[in-house]
């Protein structure tokens, strides 16, 4: 009992609140009476709990990744959120727009979730869980929008603004943490300026917000993606870090249940990450450290694969079983050049200018330049193989990993290798 008290005293205020909040939710959920008022109380407690969950994991991941902001960075972050909110508000309420097809799907699903909660709190929770596992577009992310949206006019426009507050703001915060981590690791000059410029890019980058502004909140998955990047970008498995392992595995699970296609980003990123960890351990020419690194990496990989694999096995089975070529016919024609042209038309030339700038910076590292280019070439071939093998198979969108995990690889490699920029 004394040990528990001592542990409780050492626990941070964020963790204490989370534990108390979780206990209250469990008690209310178990003791919910068939009375409308009690069902409503349970719904709003649940809504507050999931929102606090976002705050809590931001705090914990920031603590593990050792992210520190001073007042100037916080001011820039808040300013970027306000600017982004103003842009969303102006676009949403100044336009004349009819939400159709995929752009109204999540809005309709949110109303269906409300109807399930109207029947009973347990029915609402059951609806979210079953849809997450049984539908291609599950209701998991709607758990984070429900509470606030229920207090609005419940229009499609109000839905967009609701998930801006609950889903997009967390994404902006995580992106800011990634940028701050990179700037600290590379000992960059003019950190504040670069941080501000990066925040401006996050707010104004069209591709990042296009789907969200049209009614699709899939951007929320980048919240969990960003956290995985934060926890892995400077971790090489040379030492055991069980808390980090738990969060990486948990965030992997949350990423994949947010939207099924994120599992292909997970596949691409972790393959690249594992290769990078092993290769860098080999370059150190320390047999003992190499052995420790491989053992830790395999241990984490096997345990995570088993646990997360079991939890998401229904989603994996359904995705692999379906032939999405019949639904996404565009993926069955064209080729790599066609894909590149489509990317240029969609995101504009600035995206490729940024990539080119990264390659130019890489040329400054003379010692391992040849290794980097060989590694990039092999990584490209690996992704092209995935692209060709899935293009005519059952899951053609696996080639999404070709774009996304390259970006993450550059982040990871840049942070680990460059000392000054």
N, C-alpha and C positions, 0 to 999 in steps of 0.2 A: 504493500500500500504506500509506503514511504517513497519507493522508487517511482511509482506512478505520479505521486505528488511532485516529486523533483522533476520528472519528465514534463509534467504539465506546466511547471514554472518556467522551464527552459523553452517551451513551445512558443512560437511567435503569435502575436495577436491575430494575424490572418488565419493561421491554422486553428486557433481556438474558436474563432467565429465560424469557420467552416465546419468543424466538428459539432459545435452546438447547433448550427443551422441544419446539418444533416440529421442529427438526433431528433430535432423538432419535426422535420419533414417525415421521418419514419414513423414517429408516434402519431402524427395527424393522419398519415396514410393508412396505418393499421386500424386506428380507432374511428375512422370516418363513418359517421352515422348516415342513414338514408334521409338526410335533411338537406334541402337545397343550399342553405346558408353554409353548412359545414363543407359541402362539396366545393363551393366557391372559395372558401378559405383554403382548402387543400390545394386548389388550382393555383391560387396566387402565391401561396408559400412555395409551391413547386417552381413557379415562374421566377420568383426571387432567388431561389436556390440555384437554378441553372445559370442565372446571370452572375451571381456571386462566384459560381464555379469558374467562370471565365476570368474574373478578377483574381481568384486564388491561383489558377495555373499560370497566369501571367507573372504573378509575384514569385511563384516557386521556380518557374523556368528561368526568370531573370536572376534569381538568387543562385541557382546552380550554374548558370552561364556567366555569372559575375558581371552583370550589366549594371552600370551606374550612370545616372543622369544628374547633372547639376541643374540649377534653375534656368540657365539660358537654353539648354536643350529641351527642358520641359515647356518653356514658353514657345519655342519653335514647333514642338509637337502639338500643343494645344491650338496654335495658330493654323497649322495644317489641317487639323480636324475641323475647325470652324470654317476654313475656306472650302473644304470638301463638302461640308454640310450645306453651305450657301449655294454651291454649284448644284448639288442634288435638288435642293429646294426650288431653285430658279427653274431648272429643267423640268422637274416633275409638275410644278404648278403653272408654268407658263405655256406648256405645250398642249396641243389637242391630240390625244393619243388613245387608241383603242387597244387594250391588252387582249391579244389573241394567241392561240396555239401554245407553245411552250412558255410564252411570256405571262400567261395567266394561270399556269398550272399550279405553282406553289401557292398562289393566292386562293385558288379553289380548294387546294388541299388544306390550307389553314382554316377555312370555313368548315371543312369536314372534320378537322380535329376539334374545333369548337363544339360541333354537334355531338361528337363522342364524349367530350367532357360534360356536356349538358345531361347526358344519360347518367354519368357517374365518373368520379375521379379515376377509378381503376379502369374504366372503359377507355378514357382518354389516354392513359399511360399505355394500355394494351394496344391502342390504335397506333401510337407512335412507334412502339417496338415492332409490331407485326409488319407495318408498312416499310420500316427500315430494312427488314430482312426479306420481304416478299415482293417489293416493288423496285423497279429500276430507279425511280425518283422517290426515295423514302422521305419520311416526315421528321427525321432526326433534327435537322436544323430549325424546324418550326417550333421545337420546344423552347428555343431561345427568343422567339418573336411573339409567342402567344399572349403572354401577360400584358405587355405594353399595347399590342395591337388590339386587344379586347377593350381597351379604354378609349380607342379612337373611333372615328366614324366608320371604320371597317371597309373603306373603299380601296381599290387597287393602289391608288396614289399613297394613301395612308400606310399601306403595307410596305411599299418601297421605302418610305421614310422610317418606318419601324425597323426594318432590317438594316437600314443605314446605321441606326443607333446601336443595334444589338450585334450585328455581324460585321459591318464594314469598319466601324471605329476600332474594334479589336484587331482587325487586319492591319490597319494603319499603324497601330501601336507596335505590333510585332515586327512590321517592316522597319520601323524606326529603331527597334532594338537590334535588328540584324545589322543595319547600317552603323550604329554606334559600336557594335562589337567589332565589325570589320575595321573601322577607323582606329580603334584602340589597338587592334592586333598588328596592323601594318604601320603603326606610328605615323599616321598621315599628318601632313602639315595642313593648316587652315581647317581643322576638324569641324568647327562650327559652320563655316561656309559650305563645306561639302555635305554636312548633315542637312543643312537647310535646302541645298540644291536637290539632294536625294528625296527629301520630303515633298518638295515641289513636284518632282518627277512622279512620285507615287500618287499624288493627288490628281495630276493632270494627264497621266498616261491613259489614253483612250481605251486600249484593249482591256485594261484592268477593270474598268468600270462599265464598259458598254453593255454587257449582259445584265449587270445589276440595275442599271438605270432603266432597262427595258422590262424589268420584272422578274429576273432570275437571280436569286441570291446565292448561286453556286460559289461565288467568290469566298464565302465563309470557310471553305476547305483550306484556303491559303493561310488561315489563322493557325491551324494545326501543322500544316506544312512548314510554316515559318518557325514554329517552335522546334520541330525536328531538326531543321537546319541549325538553329541556335545551339542545340545540345550536341551536335555532331561536328560542327565546323572546326573545333580545336581539340577534339577528343580522339585519341589514337589507340585506345584499349590497352595501353601499356600498363595501366593500373585498373583494378576493379573499382567500379563506381555504381553500386547497386541502385542507389536512388535515381541516378541518371538513366540506368537501364530500364527501371520501372516506368519512368516518364516517357522514354523513347518508345517503348512497347505500347504503352497506353495511348500515346498520341498517334501512333501508327494505326491502331484500332479505330480511334475517333476520326482520323482522316478518311479511312476507307468506308465508314458508314455514313459520312457526310454526303458523298457522291461516289458511285461505283467506279467511275473512271479514274479517280485518284489512286486506285490500287496500282495502276500502271506507272504512275509517277513513283510510287513507293518501290515498285520492282526496279525501275531504272536507277533511282537514286541509291538504294542500298547496295545494288550490285557495284555501282561506281565507287561508292564509299568504301566497301569491303576491299575492292581491288587497290584503292588508293592507300588504305591503312596498311595493307600487306606490303605493297611496293615501297612505301616510305620506311617501313620497318626493315626491309631488305637493304635499303640504301644506307642505313645506319651501321650495317655490318656488325651488329651486336647479336650474337646467336641467342643469348639468354633472353634479351628483350624481345627478339623475334618470336621465340617459343612462347613467352608469356602473352604477347600480343595475339598470336594465333589461337592460343587456348582460350583467352578471354573472349575473343571475337566469336569463336565457334560456340562457346558456352552461351553467350548472349543470343547468338543467332538461333541455335537449336531451341532453347527455352522459349524465346519470343515467337518463333515460327510455330511451335506446337500450340502455345496458349492462344496467340492471336489467330492462328489458322483455324483452330477449333471454333473460336467465337464468330469468325466471319465465314466459315465454311459454306453456309447456305448461300451467301452472296457470291462467293467464288464459283460454286457449282452452277448457280443460275446464269451467271455471266458467261462462263465457258460453254454452257449448254446451248445458249441462244445463238442464232446466226444473225448477227447485226448487219450483215451485208444487205439483207432484205429491207432493213430500216434505213440504214445510212448508205444509200447507193453511191454517194459521191466517193466513198472510200474504195470502191471497186474499180475505179478508173483513174487514169493519170499515172503518176509516178513521182519519184523524188523531186524532179525538176518542177513538175506541176505543183507539188506541195510547197516548194520554196517560193514560186511565183504567187501562190495563193497567200502565203504568209506576208510577202512584201505588199500585196494589194490590201491586206487586212490591217496590218500594224504600221505600215509606212516604212520609209527608209531609215528613220531615226533608230529603230531597233537594231538594224545591222550596223549602223554607225557606232552604236554603243559596244557591240560585239567586237568590231574592228579596233576600237580604242583599247579594249581589254587585251587583244592580241598584241598591239603595239607595246603596251606596258609589259607584257610578258617577255618581249624581246630584250628588255633591260636586264633580265636575269640570264647572264651568259653561261654560268657554270652548268646548269642543268637544262639548257634550252633544247638540245637535241632530244633528251629524254621526254620532255613535255610534248614535243611535236609527235614523237613516236606514240606516246600514250594517247594523245588526241586522235591520231589516225586510227589506232586500234579501237578506240572507243566509238569512233565514227562507224567503222566497219561492223562493230557489234550492234549498234543501233540500226544500221541499214539492214542487217540480217533480220532483226526483229521486225522491221518495217515490211520486208519482202515476204517473210514467213507468215505474217499475220494479215497482210493485205488481201490474201486470197483465202484466209482461214476464217475462224469463227469470231475472232476479236480484233478487227482491224484497227481499232483505236489504240492498240498498244504502241503505235508509233508516236503517240503523245509524249512518251518518255524521251524520244529523241530530242525534242526541243527543251523540255523542262529540266531534265537531269543534267544536260550539258551546262545550263546556266548555273545550277547548284554546284556542279563540279568546279567550274571556274571560280565561284565564290570560295569554296573549300580550299582549292589549291592555292589561290591567290593569298588567302589568309595565312596559310601554313608556310608559304615560301617567301613572300615579299617582306622585307624588313622595313623598308621606307618607300613611300610613294611621293 
